[in-house]
Amino acid sequence: MLPEIGRNGQERLKEGRVLVVGAGGLGCPVLQYLAAAGVGTIGIADGDTVDVSNLQRQVLYGTEDIGKGKAATAAAKLGRMNPQVRFVVHEVFVDRDNVLDLVRDYDIVVDGSDNFATRYLLNDACVLTDKVLVSGAIFKFEGQVSVFNYKGGPTYRCLFPEPPGEGESPNCADIGVVATLPGIVGAIQANEVIKVLTGAGTVLSGKLLVMDVLTMQTSMFSFAANEANRNIKELPGSMREQCAVPPAQLTYDELQQMMRAGELQLVDVRPEEDHALANIGGVNIPIWQLEAEAGQLDPDKHTVVYCATGVRSKHAVLMLQQLGFGRVSHLQEGMNGVPA
């Protein structure tokens, strides 16, 4: 009934082949909506089993599924919901040895993983096989969505050139996540898949959507393609080695030393009300205003940004780098890491 999709769009959905990597918090809503929408072939790649701790956010499963394989269990449940969809179960963890064989059979890959090693691996495999990558990530109360490698657009490495250091990116099992956030982010990922397959709307290519479900504030960041990130001939080496590269971050003690030496300009990218309540100095430019108001900062000075947890400040670092700032760092753990 929607003229933007119509019968032709529905037929393109039925002809679509989508691989969902990870049948967890993000993968569950993605799978449910894509199956309900009538995507013809859906691959499910996950080597994990259902645990009681998953049930708070992985709403496709129940207590009767504890101990069962996620991929096969998800396929069985979704098959009862829409028997016209063909489900392909891959009961494996995606790694360097199997990723290319997995993604080659599909048009679109949806990243529902919870670690940076898999995200970079999927990106590089999609570049090599020319597949679209729909990416989602969650942390506590914050989520983000983008689409990579779409019609020659930016890749994941154009937005995040280097992985964080090992142990610096805890997953949901380690740090916790509000139950509704994966559902919100996963639904948006499914929406992007539908747009890519049907041609409806504007795809989030070259755009990063960031949302905070505590405040319901959303931000949209633009980023450009770096052709060097497309000129790869093979998968890189060990993901463990890649993820050993530390991000540009400072501890609170290191920041204090630099502030005493007067070597930097400090920027708080939290909302104005949070800055007024407590801060460690610097100018306050909320992250959604940063691109427009970056002109009041000196791009030649070492710029340090901070937020509440260190998540949004990482995005701010990337934004300032895109704007030509040479030396940009962020405060590790944000205000949460500041001694009381």
N, C-alpha and C positions, 0 to 999 in steps of 0.2 A: 504493500500500500504506500510505502514511502517513495516518492518520485525520484529521490536521490539514489535509491537502490533498485527498486523495481524488480521485475522478473529476471532481467539479465543479471542484475547484481546477485539475486538469490541463486541463480545457476552458477555464477562464479564462486560463490561460497561452497556450493556442492562439489565443484571441481577442485577446490582448494586443498592443499596438503600442508598441514601445520605440525611442526614438532614442538612439543612443550617439554622443556628440560626442567625437571623438578616438579613433583606432584605434592608439594607442601603448601605453605601458607599462600604463596602467590599462585602456584600451579592449580590449586583447587578451584578458585573462582574463574581463572582463565579457562580451564577445561570445561567447567559447567556452562559457561556462557557460549563458548565456541560450539559445544555439542548441541546446545539448545538452538543456536543460530543455524545449524545445519551445515557446518563445515564438513566436507565429504570424507576426508581422511585426517585423523588426528593421531600422531605418534606421542607416546608418553615414555619418557626416559627417566627412570629413577631406580636406584638399587637399594633404597632404604625400606625399612618396615615401619608400620604405624606404631607409635609410642603414645602412652597416655598423656604425656606432656604436649603432644601435637594437637590434641582435640580442642584446645582453647581457640585455635585459629584455623585449623585445617578441617573445615566444616563438612567436607565430603565424607568423612569417616566417623564411625561411632565406636563405642567401647567394645562391640563385638568384633571389630577389625584389628584390635591390638595384636601385634605380632605378625600380621599379614603383610605381604609385599604391597607397597603403595601403588606401583604402576598397574599391576594386575587387578587390584581391588578397585582402583579408580575406573579402569576400563569396564569392569563388570557392572559397576553402579551406573556409569554413564550410558552403557549400552542398553540398560533397562529404561533409561530416560528417553533415549533417541536411538532406536535400533537401526535406523537408516545410515548412521555414521559408522565408518570403518575405523576401528581402533587398532593401532599397532603397538604392542607392549614391548618395551626395551627395558628389561630388568637389570640395568647396569648403571654404574656411576660413570658419567662422561669423563673421559680422559684423553690424553694426547693420542693414544693408540686407536681409539674408536670414533673420535669426534667427526672426522671427515666422512667416514662411511655412514654415520648417522644423518648428518645434515644434508648430504647429497640427494636424498630421496624426497626432500620437502621443498616447498616454496618459501616458507617463512619459519623462522626459529623464534620461539618465545623463551626468554631467559627467566626462569623462576628459581634460580639457584640462590644460595645464601653465602657465597664466598667469592672473593675477587679472582682467584685462580681460574675458576670455571668461567667467569664473565669474560676474562681476557682470552681464554681458550676458544669460547664460542665466537667472540668477535673475529678472531683471526681465521677460524674455520669458515665463517660466513663470508669474509673478504675473499678467501681463496676459492670458494665455490659460488660466489656472487649470489648469496642469499640475504634476504632482509632479516634483521635482528630486532625484535621488540623487547626492550629491556625495562625491568622494574627492580626497584630496591627499596627496602624498608629498614628503619632503625627507630626503635622506641615509639615515637609518635609522628615520625616524619617519613614521607615516601617520595619517590621520584620515578618518572617515566620518560623514556625517549625512544626514538626509532632510529636505527643505524643502518648504514649501507643501503639506503633506499634510493634507487635511481641515481647512483653515483654520489649520493650525499655523504656527510661525515660518518666516520666509524666511531666505535667506542673509544679508541685511542686518540681520536681528535679531541674528545672531551676530557678524558682521563689518560694522559700519555703514559704515566708510570703507576704501577700498582703500589699500594701502601706496604709498609713493612710487615713481615710475618708477625701475627699476634696483635696487630694494631687495628684490626677490623672484626670485632666480635660479631657472631651471628645471633639470631633470635634465641637460640637455646642458651646462649651465654649471657645475654644482656636483657632479654625480654622485649615484648612488643604488645601494644594494645590490640585486643582481639579483632577489632573492626578494620584496622589499617590494611592488612593484606587483602581483605575483600575489596576495599576501595581501590587500591593500586592494581590488583589483579583485574578488576572490572575495566579499568582504564586501558590496561594492556590488551584485553580482549577487544575493546572498542577500536584500538589502533589496528589490530589484525583485520577486523571487519572492514575498516576503511581502506587498508592496503588491498585487500582482495576485491572489493567492490568498486574502488575508485572514488568513493564518496568522501567529501570533506577534504580537510587539509591535514596531512599526516605530520606527526611530531618529529620530522626530520630536521636536524640542525637546531632543535629546540629541546630544552630540558624543563619539564614541568616538575616543580617541587612544591609539596604541600605539607602543612603542619596541622594535624587533626585536633590538636589541643586548642589552637586559636582559629582554625579554619582559614588561615591565610595561605594563599598560593602565590608562587612566583614563577615567571617564565624567563629562562635565560636562552640567549641565542649564542651559537658557536659555529665556527666555520670549518670547512673540510681542509685537511692537510693531506695533499696528494701523496706525500711520502708514506703515510699510513696505509695506503692501498697498494703500494709497490712491494708486496711481500710474495715470496715464491714458495715458502714452506712454513710450517708451524715452528714457532720459536722453541728453544730448549725447555728445560725444566721450569714448570710454573713456580716451584719452590724458589728457584733462583731468581725468577722475575719478581716475585713478591717480597724479596729481601731488600728492595730499593726503598729507602725511607722517604716519606713525603716531607715537604717543606713545613716543618712544624717546630714549635719551641715549647719547652716546659715553662712553668710559671717562674722558676728561679732564673732561667736563661733570659726570659723577657725582662725581669727586674734588673738584671745586670746591664742589658742593652738600654733600658730606659734611663738608668743612672748615667750612662755614658752619652745619652742624647743622640743615639745613632739611628732613630727610627721615627716613623709616624704611625700612630696607633688608631685603629678604626673599630668601633663597636657596631656590628651589623644586626644587632637585635632591635626589636621595636623600641620606640621612644620611652614607653612606660616602663619597660624592663631596665633601660639604661638609667632612668631617673630613680628607680628603686635601689639599684646597686651597680657599680661599675668600677673599673680599674683605670679610668682615665681615657683620653683620646677623644676624637670626634665621633659623634653618633650618626651613622648613615644606615638606616634599615636596608637590608639586603635587596628588597624590591625597588629601592631608590638608588642603589649603588651605581648602576650603569649611567643613569641620568646625571648624577651628582659627583661623579668621579673627577670632574674638572677642578674641584676644590682641593684635590690631593696632588702632591708632587710625584710624578711617575719615576723620577730619578732617585728618590729616597727609598730606603728599605721600609716597606709597608708591612705591618703586622695587623691582622684582623682577628677579632674574637667574637664568639657568640655564647650561647648557653652551654652547649655540649661539645663543640668542635666539629659538628656536622655541617651546619650552614656556612661556617667560616671556610671549610674546604671548597665549597662552591664559590664563595667570594674570591678565594685565591685564583681559581681558574678564570673567573670573570675579569679580574684585574689584569691577569696575564694576557687575556685576549685583547684588552684595551691598551696594551703596550707597557705595562708596568714591569720593570726588569727584575726587581727583587721583592718577592711577596712571600710571607710566611703566615701561619695561623697558630693560635694558642691551643696546644694540646688539651683536650677535655674542656676547653672554654672556661666559663665562670664556675662550672662544677669542679674544676681542678684548682681553684683559688683557695688557699687556706682561709678558714673562718677567722 
